[in-house]
């Protein structure tokens, strides 16, 4: 059922306002981050073997970006730490390690990025 123009616009604006409010809430951002992370882990788990190297590296890069985002969002990091179990973050997960040892993980992310840049440069890319 199509809504009349004005009603449709009002509902759209209300939805945009709800989303803006949700994005301001660190609890909502944390839940979304964990869901995104779980999706990335599932993708990564399916990419075994040399034939999936490029795709696996792409997913790993996205995982590193998520970890980096945690370090730049202190309220979300606090929610993740305080609610690990409720959010379903496993004790052995790289995500759990990132919230437990953010400095170590950030160094690893920078190191991996540096190695990849050097590898790409040596291959002429």
Backbone torsions as a table, in degrees:
resi	resn	phi	psi	omega
1	UNK	NA	118.2	179.4
2	UNK	-80.1	137.4	178.9
3	UNK	-90.7	150.7	174.9
4	UNK	-60.4	154.7	-173.8
5	UNK	-50.1	-51.3	-176.6
6	UNK	-66.7	-43.3	179.3
7	UNK	-64.5	-40.6	178.4
8	UNK	-62.3	-43.7	179.5
9	UNK	-63.6	-41.8	179.1
10	UNK	-63.8	-41.8	177.8
11	UNK	-65.8	-38.9	178.0
12	UNK	-63.4	-46.1	178.3
13	UNK	-62.7	-40.5	178.3
14	UNK	-63.8	-40.7	177.8
15	UNK	-65.0	-39.8	178.0
16	UNK	-64.9	-38.1	178.6
17	UNK	-67.3	-41.9	176.7
18	UNK	-60.0	-41.9	179.3
19	UNK	-65.8	-41.4	178.3
20	UNK	-60.1	-44.3	178.3
21	UNK	-63.2	-41.1	179.2
22	UNK	-62.2	-40.0	-179.0
23	UNK	-68.4	-22.2	177.5
24	UNK	-80.5	-17.8	-175.8
25	UNK	-88.8	115.2	-179.4
26	UNK	-61.6	-27.8	177.6
27	UNK	-65.6	-43.2	178.5
28	UNK	-67.1	-42.8	178.5
29	UNK	-61.3	-38.6	179.6
30	UNK	-65.3	-45.8	179.1
31	UNK	-60.1	-44.3	179.4
32	UNK	-65.3	-38.8	179.0
33	UNK	-63.6	-44.6	179.6
34	UNK	-63.7	-41.5	178.7
35	UNK	-62.8	-42.3	178.2
36	UNK	-63.8	-44.2	179.0
37	UNK	-59.6	-45.7	-179.5
38	UNK	-61.6	-37.9	176.1
39	UNK	-63.7	-42.3	178.3
40	UNK	-65.3	-41.6	177.7
41	UNK	-61.7	-39.5	179.1
42	UNK	-65.0	-42.8	177.1
43	UNK	-62.0	-45.8	-177.8
44	UNK	-61.2	-39.3	-178.6
45	UNK	-63.5	-25.8	-178.8
46	UNK	-85.1	-8.7	-172.3
47	UNK	-104.1	70.9	178.0
48	UNK	-96.6	154.1	173.5
49	UNK	90.6	159.3	-176.0
50	UNK	-63.2	-29.7	-176.9
51	UNK	-68.6	-13.4	179.8
52	UNK	-110.1	15.8	-175.4
53	UNK	-56.7	-50.5	-177.7
54	UNK	-61.3	-47.0	-179.5
55	UNK	-64.0	-40.8	180.0
56	UNK	-64.1	-42.6	179.0
57	UNK	-64.0	-36.2	178.0
58	UNK	-64.1	-45.1	178.4
59	UNK	-64.8	-41.5	178.2
60	UNK	-60.9	-38.7	176.8
61	UNK	-62.6	-40.1	177.3
62	UNK	-67.9	-35.4	177.2
63	UNK	-65.9	-40.9	178.0
64	UNK	-64.0	-36.8	177.7
65	UNK	-63.8	-39.2	177.7
66	UNK	-63.4	-45.6	178.8
67	UNK	-61.6	-41.5	177.1
68	UNK	-62.7	-38.2	179.9
69	UNK	-64.1	-35.1	178.5
70	UNK	-61.1	-43.6	-179.0
71	UNK	-66.0	-21.3	180.0
72	UNK	-96.7	0.4	-176.8
73	UNK	-130.3	82.2	-175.5
74	UNK	-57.6	-41.1	178.5
75	UNK	-61.4	-40.0	178.5
76	UNK	-68.0	-41.5	178.3
77	UNK	-58.7	-41.3	178.9
78	UNK	-64.5	-42.6	178.7
79	UNK	-63.0	-42.9	-179.9
80	UNK	-61.7	-43.6	179.9
81	UNK	-64.5	-45.2	-175.3
82	UNK	-72.8	-26.2	-172.5
83	UNK	-123.4	29.6	-177.4
84	UNK	-48.5	-54.6	-175.6
85	UNK	-66.1	-44.2	-178.9
86	UNK	-62.9	-30.9	179.2
87	UNK	-84.2	-6.3	177.8
88	UNK	80.9	25.6	178.6
89	UNK	-84.6	115.6	-178.3
90	UNK	-68.4	149.3	179.6
91	UNK	-62.8	-29.1	-176.7
92	UNK	-97.9	8.9	-176.5
93	UNK	-78.1	143.5	172.4
94	UNK	-58.3	-30.1	176.8
95	UNK	-65.3	-42.6	178.0
96	UNK	-62.4	-40.8	179.1
97	UNK	-64.9	-38.3	-179.6
98	UNK	-63.9	-36.1	179.4
99	UNK	-83.7	-21.3	178.1
100	UNK	-84.0	-38.8	-176.0
101	UNK	-131.0	65.4	-173.6
102	UNK	-60.9	-35.0	-178.5
103	UNK	-66.7	-43.0	179.6
104	UNK	-63.3	-45.4	-177.9
105	UNK	-65.7	-40.9	179.3
106	UNK	-62.4	-39.0	176.2
107	UNK	-63.1	-41.4	178.4
108	UNK	-64.2	-42.0	179.1
109	UNK	-60.5	-46.6	179.6
110	UNK	-63.5	-40.3	180.0
111	UNK	-64.2	-44.8	179.1
112	UNK	-63.1	-41.9	179.5
113	UNK	-63.2	-40.4	178.9
114	UNK	-64.2	-44.3	178.5
115	UNK	-61.0	-43.2	180.0
116	UNK	-64.8	-41.0	177.8
117	UNK	-62.2	-44.2	179.8
118	UNK	-63.7	-41.5	178.6
119	UNK	-62.4	-44.4	179.9
120	UNK	-64.4	-39.5	178.8
121	UNK	-66.4	-39.3	-179.7
122	UNK	-69.5	-24.3	178.0
123	UNK	-89.4	-1.5	177.7
124	UNK	83.4	19.2	179.2
125	UNK	-94.9	NA	NA
